[in-house]
Amino acid sequence: MEWMAIIGNSIQYMEDHITENITAEDVAKAVGVSSFYFQKGFSMLCGYTVSEYIRNRRLALAGNDLLVTDEKVIDIALKYGYDSPDSFTRAFTRFHGVTPTSVRKDEVLLKSFAPLKIRISLEGGYLMDYKIVKKDAFTVLANARTFPYEGAKESIPLFWQEHFQSGKGAVVCGNYGINIDLEMGQENFEYLIADPYDPQKEVPAGLVTRTIPAFDWAVFPCRGPMPIALQEVNTKIYTEWLPALREYAFAAGYCVEYYDDPAKYEKGTLDENYYCEIWIPVRKKQ
């Protein structure tokens, strides 16, 4: 199934079940795609995680219900998945900038969040370099942290910033950025700022080792200023390359980003020729 059809069907499913206790896994199952793969592609293509999209739609609909119905606040809260007026009020206020009660007392402005609509356009046809490389298992020394998928785009850069500000960059310079989600569909994933591990050396306090299994990897070169070059290739992988792939499928919940030494470039990671790679584990389809 093409990605446009997958996204369109997933949006319709979410709209049809918006007041039910649905998860990203439920949506992925309904459209016949693995949860891990679906969540990655949805986020890349739409700009929201599935849970962010569902929450925003519910809060927008809740605001409309407050305006046009006489339903009690607690009933609207329960209708859209909040088990208490307090949790609903906090979420509603963060989204709309006003409290639920003020909607009925005062003339206030509410935020709208309309369902995504699919626009058919001709895309693709671009040249995308990649190679399939068999790599043995390898071990890395890493600064590791677990993140929720929601908000990860903002959290990961802050993690890198904290890593270097804390002095850990003197021990782990960051040859790799590695995502690990062994369950391929859970709410959280482990992220590593990592270097190749030297088993002759002790593991410093606050750092860990992780072994990345042997896989066939699809390796995608990225050239250009960071993070734009990396983000553009990553988006194409999940929204264009993987859906169109015939011989291979996503093999496991790993994604490795390899970074060249910034010191080799005049403008470091912002140089127009800066080089990095994205590695995706793949397997041959049966």
N, C-alpha and C positions, 0 to 999 in steps of 0.2 A: 504494500500500500504506500502511495506517495505521501510525503510529509504534509502537504496541504490538506489532503483528505484526512490524515490522522489528526491534525490539529482541529480541523473543522468538526470532526466527529467528537473529539474530546470536549470541545467547547459546548456543543449541543448536549452532551451527556451531563456536564457540570450544570448547565442551565436547567435541565430537566430534574436534577436531583439536588438543587442548591440548598434546600432546607433539610436535607438528610445528612447523616454523619458519614460523608464520603471522604476518602483519602486519595492521595496521588496514586497509590497502588490500585485502588478501585477503578480510577479513571483509565490507567494504563491497561488493566485487564479488559475493560469494556471496549477499548479500541484495538486490542490484540497485539500490544507491543510490550516488551519487557519494561518493568518499572524504571530501572536505572537508565535505560536508553531513552525512554519517553521523557523522563524528568529533565535529562540533559538537553534533549532536543527542544522541548517546550520552552525552557528557560532561555536557550540561545536564540530561538526564533521570535519569542514573544516579549522578552525582556522582564518577565516575572517568573518566579517559581510557581508551581501549581498551587501550593498552599497560599501564597500571596494573592494569586488571582482569585481563588475561592473566597478568601477572607475579604478582599476588597469588594467583590461583587455582593457578598452578604451584607456588609456594612452600608453600601450604597442603597441596596434594597430596603434595609432597615430604616434608613433615613427617609425614604419615600413613604414607607408604611406609617412612620410617625406623623408625616405631613398630611396624608390623605385618609387615614383611618382613625378610629377611636380605640384601637387595641391598647391594652395596658403595656407599659414599658417592659414589665417582666415577661409578658406573653411574647412580645416581639423578640426579646433577648433569647428566650427558649426556642423560638421558631428558627432563629439563625445560629443555633449551636452554642449559646452562652448559658452556663448553668447558674449564673447569679447576676443580679442587677449590677453589682460592683464591677465584675469582669467585663460586662457589656459596656458599662459607662466608660471604663478606661479605654477600651478598644475604640469605641465610637468617638470619644473625644480626640484621641490621637489621629483618627482618620479625618473627621469633619472639622475639628477645631472648636466644637461646641458640645455641650452635654446633651443627652437625649431629652431631658426635661425642658431645656431652654428652647428646643425646637417648637414646642407647643405654647410656650409662654411668650416668646419674643419673635420678631421677624429676623430670622438668621439665614445666612447663606450655607447651603449644604454642598458637599462635593458629589459630583456624579462619577460613575465608573461604569461605562457601557460595556456590554459583551464585545469581545474581539470579533471582528468580521474578517473573513478571508477575501483578499483581493487576488484574482487570478492574474499572473503576469508571467512573461517568459524570462526565466532565469537559468543559470547554469551555463554550460557551453564554455566555461573557463578552463584553463590549463592548471591542474593542481598536481605538483610534483609529490611523489611519495615512493617509498620502497618498502618491501617486506624483508625484515631482517630477523634471523633466529638468534636470540641472545640467551646465554646461560643465566642461571640465577646469580644475583649479585647482592651484596650486603652494603648498606649505607649507614653512616653515622648521622644522626638527625636530631634536630629540635622538632618535637612532635606536639601537635595539639589537635583536639577534636572540635569540629565546627558543625553547626547546623547548615544545611543547604541554603536555608533562607538567610539572606544577608551576607553570604560568603564572598560575594564580589567586593564588598567593602571591608570585610574582616581580614581576608588573606593579606592584602597590601599592608594593613596595620600590623599584622603578625610579622611580616618581613621587616618593617620599620623598627618594631620592638626588638627583634632579633639582633639587629646591628647596634641599636642604642644600648642594649644590655651588655655588649662586648662579646656575645657568642659568635659573632661574625669572624672573630680572630681564630676560632677553632673550626667552625663550619662556615665556609665562605659562600655556600649556596650554589653548587654545581647543578643541583636538581631541585625542582619543586614537585612533590609526588602526592597525588590523591589516592587514598585507599578506602574502598567501600566494599568489603568482602561479601556483604549481604546483597549488594546491588539493588538498592531500593529503600534503604532505611532513611530516617530523617537526618542522620549525621554521617560524617565521614572524617577520617583521620588525614591530616595534612602534614607533610614533612618538608622542612627546609634541610637539605641533605647534601653530603659529600660521600665519595667512595670511602668505605671503612677499611682501616688498617688494623688487622687482628693482632698485630704486635704491640699496639698501644692500648692503654686503659681507656674505658669509656668515661669521659668527664661527667661530673655531677650535673644533673639537669638535662642530659642528652641521652638518647637511646639508640639502639641498633634495630634495623628492620631488614629482613631478607625479601627481596623482590623475586618471585619465582621465574623460572625459565618460560619464555613464551616466544611465539612468532609475533613480532611487533611491526605494525605499520608506522613508519617513521616519516614525519612531515617536516620539511625544512621551513623555517620562518626567517625572513630577512627584512629588517627595517626597525624603526624606533619602537621601543617598548612603551606601554603594553599593547599598543594598537596592532602591531604586526601579529603578535601572538593571538590576540582576541579575534582578529579577522579569520585566521586559519582555523582556530578552534570552532568558530561558528560554522564554517564551511564543512568541517569534518562531521559534525552532528546533524546538520540540516541538509547537506547535499551529498557528501561522499559516502557515509555509512548507509543511508537509505538506498543509494543506487548501486551498492556493491553486490556483486553476484556470487563470487567464489568464497568470500569471507564474511564472518559475523563477529560481533564484539565477544571477546573470550572471557573477560573477568573484570572485576571492579577496580582496575588500576588505570592511572593516567600519569605519565611521566613527562615533565618538561625539563629539557636539558638546556642550560645556559652557558654560552661561551664566556670566556674571561673578558669582562668589560674593559679592562686595561689595554686590550689589543686595539681598541677603537678610539678615535679622536674624541668623540662625544659620548663615550661609554655606551650605556644601554639606550641612549637617545640617538645614537648614530644611525644614519640611513642604511648603513651596511651591517648593523649589528645582527649576529646570527644566533638563533636558538632552534630547538626542535621540540616537537610534540610526539610522544610515543603512545600508541594505542595497542593493547594486546588483542590479537585477532586469532580466529581459528577457522579452518576450512569447513564450509557447510557440508552437511551429510548429503 
